[in-house]
Amino acid sequence: MNKMRETASQKSLVAGVAILGLVLAGCGGSPGTSDSSGEAQQAPSAAPAANGSGDSSTTADEGTADDGARGGSGGDGSGDGSPRQDAPKQAVPSNERGGSADTCLAADLELSLGHGQGTAGTHYRPLRFTNVSDSPCVIHGFPGVSYVAGDDGHQVGTAAYRTGGKGDPVTIQPGRTAHADVGFVQVRNYDPAECKPTPVRGLRVYPPHETNSMFVRAPGTGCAEFPDGQQLTVATVEPGR
C-alpha cells in the first residue's frame, strides 16, 4: 500500500513539473514576440529619409528616395503614381521647357538694319533682332517703330504704320536673328508745307510686348507734321535674315 502511495505521489510530482514547464515556456515566448514586433515598428523610424541623415544609400536601396524624386510631395501616400504629375513643377530653366521660352526683352536683343530693296517711293530694309542672351526667347507681332531726332531723342512725326497680318510666334535661339521689314517712304514726295521735312538720327524701336525701347541708327529725313500718308511702315516679325 505504501509503495502504491509513493508511486502516485511521484506521478503527481512529475505531472506538476511538466505543467510548470509548459507554463514557463508559454511565458517565455511572449517577450520574444513583443521584442520582434517592436523592432518591426521601430525600423521605419530608423530610415535616414525621415531625419535627413547622411546615410542616403540605405534609403535609395529601399526605394524611398525614388518615391520622393517622382513628385516631391512626400505626404501623399497614394499608390496610383499620381505624384509623378508633380515632377514637371520642379525648378527647370526656361530655356529647357521646350516651347516655353520667355518673351524677348530689349536687354536680350541687339538691333541692326540690313540691306534692302526699293520700290517706287519706298525703300524696304529688314529691322533685325539678334538674340544676344544665353537662352532662347520668343518674339511675336509688330514692333513699334518711329523716327527720332536731336540729342534728347524726341519723336519726329507719326509712328510706323502696320502692314499685313500678325504672324506666328518666332523663337530666336542665342546668336540667331529674326526680322521685321520696315518701309522708308520718300517724304520729299510730300508737300513740304504739310510734311515739314526734318533731319532724323534713326529709329526708336519697341520690341513686341516690351515697354523698354531700343535705338538703331538710320540717318535721313522724316516729316515733323502729319501729311496725308505714312512716312514709315512695318510688317510683323518673321524668322531669319
C-alpha positions in Angstrom: 0.0 0.0 0.0 2.8 2.4 0.9 4.5 1.6 -2.4 1.3 2.5 -4.3 1.1 5.8 -2.5 4.8 6.6 -3.2 4.2 5.8 -6.9 1.1 8.0 -7.0 3.0 10.9 -5.4 5.8 10.5 -7.8 3.4 10.6 -10.8 1.7 13.7 -9.3 5.1 15.4 -8.9 6.2 14.6 -12.4 2.9 15.9 -13.8 3.2 19.1 -11.7 6.7 19.7 -13.0 5.6 19.1 -16.6 2.7 21.6 -16.2 5.0 24.1 -14.6 7.4 23.7 -17.5 4.7 24.4 -20.0 3.6 27.5 -18.2 7.1 28.8 -18.1 7.6 28.0 -21.8 4.5 29.9 -22.6 5.5 32.9 -20.6 9.0 32.9 -22.1 7.5 33.1 -25.7 5.5 36.4 -25.2 8.5 38.7 -24.7 10.2 37.3 -27.8 7.1 38.1 -29.8 6.8 41.5 -28.3 10.5 42.3 -28.9 10.2 41.2 -32.6 7.2 43.4 -33.1 8.9 46.3 -31.5 11.8 46.0 -33.9 9.5 46.0 -36.9 7.7 49.1 -35.7 11.0 50.9 -35.0 12.5 50.0 -38.4 10.8 52.9 -40.3 11.9 55.4 -37.8 15.5 54.4 -38.3 15.2 55.1 -42.1 17.6 58.1 -43.0 14.9 59.7 -45.2 12.9 60.6 -42.1 15.6 62.7 -40.5 17.8 63.8 -43.4 20.9 61.9 -42.1 23.8 61.3 -44.5 23.2 57.6 -44.9 21.2 58.1 -48.1 22.4 54.8 -49.7 20.2 52.8 -47.4 17.2 54.9 -48.3 17.9 54.6 -52.0 18.2 50.8 -51.7 14.7 50.7 -50.1 13.2 52.8 -52.9 12.3 55.7 -50.6 14.4 58.2 -52.4 12.9 57.2 -55.8 9.4 57.8 -54.4 10.4 61.3 -53.3 12.0 62.1 -56.7 8.8 61.3 -58.5 6.9 64.2 -57.2 8.5 65.7 -54.1 5.1 65.7 -52.3 6.2 63.1 -49.7 2.9 63.0 -47.7 0.5 61.9 -50.3 1.0 58.2 -49.9 -1.1 57.3 -52.9 -0.1 54.2 -54.8 -1.5 55.1 -58.2 1.5 57.0 -59.4 -0.2 60.4 -59.3 2.7 62.1 -57.6 4.6 61.7 -60.9 2.4 64.6 -62.2 4.2 67.0 -59.9 7.6 66.3 -61.4 7.5 69.0 -64.1 6.8 71.6 -61.4 10.4 71.2 -60.1 12.7 74.0 -61.0 13.6 73.9 -64.7 15.4 76.6 -66.6 13.0 78.3 -69.0 15.2 77.5 -72.0 14.8 73.8 -71.4 11.0 73.7 -71.2 10.5 73.2 -75.0 8.2 75.8 -76.4 8.0 77.8 -73.2 10.8 80.2 -73.8 10.4 83.7 -72.3 9.3 86.7 -74.4 12.3 88.6 -75.9 13.1 91.7 -74.0 15.1 94.7 -75.1 18.0 93.5 -72.9 18.1 90.2 -74.8 18.3 91.8 -78.2 20.7 93.7 -80.5 19.2 95.8 -83.3 20.5 96.4 -86.8 19.2 97.3 -90.2 20.0 95.1 -93.1 20.4 96.0 -96.7 17.1 96.2 -98.5 15.4 97.0 -101.8 13.4 99.9 -103.1 10.1 100.3 -104.9 8.5 103.4 -106.3 8.7 105.9 -103.4 9.6 103.4 -100.6 12.8 101.7 -99.6 12.4 98.5 -97.6 15.0 97.3 -95.1 14.9 94.4 -92.6 15.0 95.5 -89.0 17.0 92.7 -87.5 16.6 91.4 -83.9 19.6 89.3 -82.8 19.3 87.3 -79.6 22.4 88.2 -77.6 21.3 86.3 -74.4 22.2 82.8 -73.3 18.6 81.5 -73.7 16.0 81.2 -76.5 13.3 83.8 -76.4 10.1 84.4 -78.3 9.1 87.4 -80.3 5.6 87.8 -81.8 3.9 90.5 -83.7 4.7 94.1 -84.7 7.5 96.2 -83.2 6.8 99.8 -82.5 8.9 102.0 -84.8 9.3 105.8 -85.1 11.8 108.4 -86.2 13.8 110.3 -83.5 16.0 113.3 -83.7 18.2 115.6 -81.5 20.3 114.7 -78.6 17.2 114.1 -76.5 15.8 111.5 -78.9 12.4 113.2 -79.4 10.0 111.6 -81.8 9.5 113.0 -85.2 6.1 112.6 -86.8 3.9 109.6 -86.6 5.0 106.1 -85.8 5.2 103.4 -88.4 2.0 102.1 -90.0 1.5 98.3 -89.6 1.0 96.4 -92.8 -0.1 92.8 -93.3 -1.3 90.3 -90.7 0.2 89.3 -87.4 2.5 86.3 -87.9 3.2 83.3 -85.8 5.5 83.5 -82.7 9.1 83.2 -83.6 11.6 81.6 -81.2 15.1 83.1 -81.6 17.9 80.9 -80.4 21.0 82.5 -78.9 23.1 84.2 -81.6 20.3 83.9 -84.2 18.1 86.6 -85.8 14.5 87.4 -86.7 13.4 90.5 -88.6 10.6 92.8 -89.4 10.6 94.7 -92.8 10.5 98.4 -92.4 9.4 100.7 -95.3 11.1 104.1 -95.5 8.8 106.4 -97.5 10.5 109.1 -99.6 9.0 112.0 -97.7 10.3 114.5 -100.2 7.4 113.3 -102.4 5.1 115.1 -99.9 4.2 118.7 -99.9 6.8 120.4 -97.8 4.2 122.6 -96.2 2.3 119.6 -95.0 5.4 117.4 -94.2 7.9 119.9 -92.8 10.9 117.7 -93.6 13.2 117.3 -90.6 16.6 115.5 -90.3 16.4 112.4 -88.1 19.1 110.3 -86.4 17.5 106.9 -86.6 14.7 104.8 -85.2 13.3 104.2 -81.8 12.1 100.6 -81.6 9.9 98.8 -79.1 10.1 95.0 -79.5 6.7 93.4 -79.4 5.2 93.2 -75.9 8.1 95.2 -74.5 7.9 98.6 -72.8 11.6 99.4 -73.0 12.8 100.9 -76.2 15.9 100.5 -78.3 17.7 102.6 -80.9 19.2 101.9 -84.3 21.0 104.5 -86.4 19.3 105.4 -89.7 20.1 109.0 -90.7 17.6 110.5 -93.1 14.6 112.8 -93.3 11.2 112.5 -91.7 8.0 114.5 -91.5 7.6 116.6 -88.4 3.9 117.2 -89.3 1.3 114.7 -90.4 0.9 114.6 -94.2 -1.8 112.5 -95.9 0.2 109.3 -95.9 2.8 107.3 -94.0 6.5 108.1 -93.6 7.3 104.6 -92.2 5.7 101.2 -92.4 6.4 98.0 -90.5 5.5 94.3 -91.0 5.2 91.5 -88.5 8.3 89.8 -87.2 9.5 86.8 -89.2 12.3 84.3 -88.8 15.8 84.8 -90.2 17.6 87.5 -92.2 
